[in-house]
Amino acid sequence: MHKKKISLILVNILPFMLFFSACSTKQRSFPPPAAENYTKATIMGYTNIRYWGDETAKYTYTRSNIKRLEANKSFRKRIDILALSGGAEDGAYGAGFLKGWSERGDRPQFTVVTGISTGALMAPFAFLGPKYDRVIERLYTESSQKNIVLFSPMEALFGASLGDTAPLKKILTEEINDAFIAELAKEARKGRILQIGTTNLDAQRPVVWDITKIALSGRSDAPKLIRDIILASSSIPGAFPPVLIDVVINGKRHEEVHVDGGVTRQIFVYPRDMDIQKLQRLLNIHPQKNMWLIRNTKIDPVYKPVSLSLSDIAKRSFYTLTKYHGVGDLVNITSLAKRDGFNVYITNVPKSFDVPLEYVIDKKYMNALYQVGYEKGRSKSAWNTTLKY
């Protein structure tokens, strides 16, 4: 859903939601982790499949992790990180860009792929390469509101959101199946990495999930866990329901509340305190290093006079906050790239794109933006090497 439209809906019904919030029947099946031990929560049956996005994973420099990374022989020559940002319907830009990039013929096999929000929806398919470009295209050119989310006044009054994401869950169930997980595991064994970011709303912290390690587990519940993570990452608070993740602390079950990864970050590569030089020494490599950043929205300021209505002020403020949140993330990443010796390449929705968004999950809008992304991906001027805004 487009965040400008969502903010308008939220503003218009917020007074009613607050009035009836005490009547909400939505409850957790298990209690939330306690403040004193929430960092000890684990997913039953899994080891080292996630870490806090604001600090380096404790297992990063371990022998087992280094051995896993050493399986990727291409590390010695080249490392390519693809980061796919949030942006709701504007994800159509990244979807088209990937297809155009594939057709241009110089799209690399990425060492690492990360995804947030709408970027999380396309990240698994981008990770597995151009053969899945058609799946991404369908997601962003053939989808409409009815096959993504069902809005309901009753959900708004007595639930935790405006709508039900059952239609999107159905799409994810069809695409993220056992065969797909097997493909992810195959690439994981080559030392490649797929990560998706969510926001732990209880903790107010970003969480990074290693999707490839989940796929490697061989567990029967891996497909569902991966689908839940993708759904959580793309669940805009208030509009889409949060995803409850079962965890265990000291043998007791709890539930965490996870929502849109874009609440804490719009795009990510790795934590600032990660020591890339140390990793290179442990792996005994000196590769060419590239970051490819696809920002699925405009980063330039766009002038538009606002009315003095509550909804217009709130909507415009929310959109502006999100825009500059994303710009700040890009500034941070380009700083990391310079520090750690990466070449950085950035693309984003051009300021000139002016097709109006008429309604939530507007197919006409998304198809037009997909085409813009496709042409940009095919062009010789697909990337900027500096952040321009």
Buried (B, 14 or more C-beta within 10 A) or exposed (E): BBBBBBBBBBBEBBEEBEEEEEEEEEEEEBEBBEEEEBEEBEBEEBEBBBBBBBEBBEBBBEEEBEEBBBEBEBBEEBBBBBBBBBBBBBBBBBBBBBBBBBEEEEBEBBBBBBBBBBBBBBBBBBBBBBEBBEBBBEBBBEBEBEEBBBBBEEBBBBBBBBBBBEBBBEBBEEBBEEEBBEBBBBBBBBBBBBBBBBBBBBBEBBBBBBBBBBBBBEBEBBBEBBBBBBBBBBBBBBBBBBBBBBBBBEEEEBBBBBBBBBBBBBBBBBBEEBEBEEBBEBBEBEBEBBBBBBBBBBBEEEEEEEEEEEBBEBBBEBBEEBBEBBBEBBEBBBEBBEEBEBBBBBBBBBEEBEBEBEEBBBBEBBBBBBBBBBEBBBEEEBBBEEBEB
